[in-house]
Amino acid sequence: MMSKTTTALATLAALGALSGAAQAEIRLGVSVSATGPAAFLGDPEAKTIEMLVEQLNEAGGINGEEIALTLYDDGGDPNKARTFATRLVEDDEVVAILGGSTTGTTMSILSVAEDEGIPFISLAGAISIVDPVRANVFKTPHTDRMACEKIFTDMQAQGITKIGMISGTDGFGASMQAQCKEVAGDHGIEILADETYGPQDADMTPQLTRIRNTDGVQAVLNPGFGQGPAIVTRNVAQLGFEIPLYQSHGVASDAFIELAGAEAAEGLRLPGTALLIADKLAEDDPQYKVVTAYTEAYKAKYDQDVSTFGGYAHDAFALIVDAITRAGDSEDPQAIRDALEATSGLVGTTGTYSFSPEDHLGLDLSAFRMLEIKDGDWLPVE
Amino acid sequence: MTGRNKWISLGVLALLIALLPLFFPSGYYYRVGALIFVNALSVVGLVILIGYAGQISLGHAGFAGIGAYACALAPEHLGLHPALAVLLGAVISGVMAALIGKPILRLKGYYLAVATLGFGILVSMVLTNERALTGGPDGMNVADLGLRSLLRDMGWRLSGGEFWYMICGVVLLVGAWLALNLFDSPSGRAMRALHGSEVAAATVGVDVPRQKLRAFVISAVYASVAGSLLALQNGYITPDVAGFMHSVEMVTMAVLGGVGSVLGATFGAAILTLLPQVLTVFAEYEQLVLGLVMVLVMIFLPQGLLPSIARRLKGRDE
């Protein structure tokens, strides 16, 4: 509730009603898709940022200055996202923007941030956000290409060279399908079958039968998120596949195991972040402290489990706080951007970030952990 | 509506567009203004279709999608200038409207609504699934119009917001002027006649299918140009622009403001564009407020906000 009030106050302040009081604050802008079709991304992101701002302000803020958060819900609509980004920059006069839950909303916010020279940390996956590198645009989630590489590396270790792919036609599945096909050759993987399904489809048996009937397929890979991968997992079990099934990081949540059924999901592998196995991390794991602090605080406040997506927001916030602290000047977007680009070795829930002028993603493959489902729970492979 | 009324409507609109910026506290308001004008433009098209000719469409976002993606695709693949792409989009939309309008405008009421709805959803599905061409649900970049940098070279510096506020304002004025002219033209009279009674209109010699089709094509071109302006302004476009909710939004704006009046349509567009901006603090209830406003207007002001208020002010029935 506290944070709602903060948001309201920030809005009022920006409207000029409290313009005097806004002086000693650090104005931070957020636009995420807390409602609408992308709410499963934006809702945990919004909650995470509100919680973290509250925590930080209670602890005394950054160098004595509190954060005034202005959070807008763009409902997953790129057009709205652009309007809110304009509003954050022009009207609320924020020094940095976090958000852009989807690739579409991110691309809309991105051009405003670039035009106005405001640092922007995106929470969306597509590689096109940071490639080519844009001066003011950073992002926290690993790319689909990295997920493909992680999966293919694991396949190589298992001696798998020929696979069948079945991908969703939603934005996530489509993007990952394309990326996987691009990097498959580098890992000596041959894609023998390439099937797709619509995000609302209720049965993928025909596509899977075709994959099974393709000679030489040694594993199945399913890029996609939402209900599709759960149905694929069930269908694979029903058809009695004897080859391993790989899912993507898009389904890395406990809800997926519930949806697919623990029995059907037994033994499938996917690349996920440390957040998923928070309770199984070793105490000397570099991410142990960050991950447990976040998961426990979130659970205590919202009585919900954390998700990978909320983790992206957590890391974006940690990055911007770190940058503002080092920049020394909380009023100058340019100084904050420079500090952000100089980020080195910041441990987040997704991985360890080190930005450079050539790399605005700052993660490597070690950010992913290969997980396997055993008895309805996630276990790290190795 | 007499000739004098037409100029009053246009004058009011022009004055509002020209004078409002004097009260803008920041650049963000130019962006909202430009959005209002874009929405108003497609709603003016719907005024012709719904208000004049009495036909319904729940698929006009499909035409907005065609206009928007014409601006995104034509410069990239055909090397066409974005300004020409707007025209190309309008032509494609017009031809599409003529082709599909011929069979489906024979339908009435719900059936027509469902048929147009189907068209809109088809366009949005094509845009979503033709990934190789449109970038799929993630959308694609739109080339810059180039006019702003041209003006800058001539010594006229405009921010992006100011520039698009002007462009959209001018296009809306032209659109409103054309729509108001149509009202008293022979075609406009024929459309309004068939709105009243198709049988009566046919009896006095109105070519009913032809006039319906004409209204449908004109309104499709309006939606297409609005979609193009949106794409050029945002510099990035996703299939959401052709989505079903966008169609519903357009019709809601038209009905809310007053479906028979060009000025009312602009008013409706303004309210529904502003509402989400004003209600950000409780965004979760935005849909609820929208629905409530809609229900109240339908019950108490069935002709729409502006015409009802205007009548109240005059103090008598027309």
Interface residues (C-beta under 8 A of the other chain):
Chain A: T7 A8 T11 G16 A34 T35 Y72 D73 G75 G76 D77 P78 N79 K80 R82 T83 F84 T86 R87 V89 E90 D91 T102 T103 G104 M107 S108 S111 D115 A126 T169 D170 G171 A174 S175
Chain B: P25 S26 G27 Y28 Y29 R31 V32 L35 T128 N129 R131 G136 P137 D138 G139 N141 G160 G161 L230 N234 G235 Y236 I237 T238 D240 V241 P276 Q277 T280 V281 A283 E284
